[in-house]
Amino acid sequence: MPLYLREHGDLMKEIPPNVQHEIQQYQQLEQQYQMVMSQKQKLSIELKEATSASEELEKEPDTVYKSVGSILVKTEREEAKKELEEKKENLDVRIKTLERQEQRLLEKLKNARAKIEQMLGSAGVTAG
């Protein structure tokens, strides 16, 4: 049972079980949304880092070093450049996928909220 409803015991008694179920589903959607946003933020940071590394790579001579685990390994600049471009493309695709998920979840949240409000209104329960 959601904390805000537990704090309002009388209100909880007024809410029909089917509405309580819808509220729980809404909260699950909110959690999914938060998870998607967190993943999107993490990937966006990785993309910025890869872009920055790619820009720095342009300033370096032919031989550069890349981090592999806890050591630096000598590698050719073109190979490193290719790896960074592939990483950036992969991150971009993943971010776009998360953005689509974000939009779908926002729409589901909007619809679920409207449904809950309508169910509460027809049940004669007022939020407050």
Contacts in CASP RR format, 6 or more apart in sequence:
PFRMAT RR
TARGET T0000
AUTHOR 0000-0000-0000
METHOD contacts of the structure
MODEL  1
MPLYLREHGDLMKEIPPNVQHEIQQYQQLEQQYQMVMSQKQKLSIELKEA
TSASEELEKEPDTVYKSVGSILVKTEREEAKKELEEKKENLDVRIKTLER
QEQRLLEKLKNARAKIEQMLGSAGVTAG
1 12 0 8 1.000
1 20 0 8 1.000
2 23 0 8 1.000
2 24 0 8 1.000
2 27 0 8 1.000
5 11 0 8 1.000
5 12 0 8 1.000
5 15 0 8 1.000
5 20 0 8 1.000
5 23 0 8 1.000
6 12 0 8 1.000
11 125 0 8 1.000
11 128 0 8 1.000
12 20 0 8 1.000
14 123 0 8 1.000
14 124 0 8 1.000
14 125 0 8 1.000
15 23 0 8 1.000
15 120 0 8 1.000
15 123 0 8 1.000
15 125 0 8 1.000
16 119 0 8 1.000
16 123 0 8 1.000
18 119 0 8 1.000
19 116 0 8 1.000
19 119 0 8 1.000
19 120 0 8 1.000
19 123 0 8 1.000
19 125 0 8 1.000
22 112 0 8 1.000
22 115 0 8 1.000
22 116 0 8 1.000
22 119 0 8 1.000
23 116 0 8 1.000
25 112 0 8 1.000
26 109 0 8 1.000
26 112 0 8 1.000
26 113 0 8 1.000
26 116 0 8 1.000
29 105 0 8 1.000
29 108 0 8 1.000
29 109 0 8 1.000
29 112 0 8 1.000
30 109 0 8 1.000
32 105 0 8 1.000
33 102 0 8 1.000
33 105 0 8 1.000
33 106 0 8 1.000
33 109 0 8 1.000
36 98 0 8 1.000
36 101 0 8 1.000
36 102 0 8 1.000
36 105 0 8 1.000
37 102 0 8 1.000
39 98 0 8 1.000
40 95 0 8 1.000
40 98 0 8 1.000
40 99 0 8 1.000
40 102 0 8 1.000
43 91 0 8 1.000
43 94 0 8 1.000
43 95 0 8 1.000
43 98 0 8 1.000
44 95 0 8 1.000
46 87 0 8 1.000
46 91 0 8 1.000
47 88 0 8 1.000
47 91 0 8 1.000
47 92 0 8 1.000
47 95 0 8 1.000
50 84 0 8 1.000
50 87 0 8 1.000
50 88 0 8 1.000
50 91 0 8 1.000
51 88 0 8 1.000
53 84 0 8 1.000
54 81 0 8 1.000
54 84 0 8 1.000
54 85 0 8 1.000
54 88 0 8 1.000
57 64 0 8 1.000
57 77 0 8 1.000
57 80 0 8 1.000
57 81 0 8 1.000
57 84 0 8 1.000
60 77 0 8 1.000
61 77 0 8 1.000
62 76 0 8 1.000
62 77 0 8 1.000
63 74 0 8 1.000
63 75 0 8 1.000
63 76 0 8 1.000
63 77 0 8 1.000
64 74 0 8 1.000
64 75 0 8 1.000
64 76 0 8 1.000
64 77 0 8 1.000
64 80 0 8 1.000
65 72 0 8 1.000
65 73 0 8 1.000
65 74 0 8 1.000
65 75 0 8 1.000
66 72 0 8 1.000
66 73 0 8 1.000
66 75 0 8 1.000
66 80 0 8 1.000
66 83 0 8 1.000
67 73 0 8 1.000
117 127 0 8 1.000
120 126 0 8 1.000
120 127 0 8 1.000
END
